Amino acid sequence: MIGARNVKAGLALIALSLVGGLVMSLYAFVPMIPVPTPLEHYDDLARRLLRLAHIAAVMLPLLNVVFGLLLDRLRLSPGVQELSSFLLLAGAVGLPLALGAEALCPLARNWHLAGPPAVAFTLGTVLVALGALRTPSEALISPRRPLT
């Protein structure tokens, strides 16, 4: 069950990202702690990148959960299922980390750290979409056996 890995990791990453959001809320509007120096101005690129990292840290794991529930039913070879799973997880972990690094280290922006995980995640979604297009509709929407 390749997709189970994406579901479990996705749920764990969502929980972790919500904790990160709570930390960000400590300095967001009415600061309870001093605002970190690189994030002093609300509209600066660093702060926007950090907010984007938080959005990615919630949404990409959520997409992993959705795709993970379908991955084992798709008409894809086991190797392509494994690759899709890996790419989706690499993007879900890598993109928020890369955006966070770009937010906190201006030099990292020059290296375009967010590019590879964004491409990886996109490629994973393309592979899943191709598998879905090759799979009969009944196989995609049929009820799964009960969880035990």
Secondary structure as GFF3:
##gff-version 3
##sequence-region A 1 148
A	DSSP	alpha_helix	2	25	.	.	.	ID=ss1
A	DSSP	three_ten_helix	37	39	.	.	.	ID=ss2
A	DSSP	alpha_helix	45	71	.	.	.	ID=ss3
A	DSSP	alpha_helix	78	104	.	.	.	ID=ss4
A	DSSP	alpha_helix	106	110	.	.	.	ID=ss5
A	DSSP	alpha_helix	115	134	.	.	.	ID=ss6
A	DSSP	alpha_helix	137	141	.	.	.	ID=ss7
###
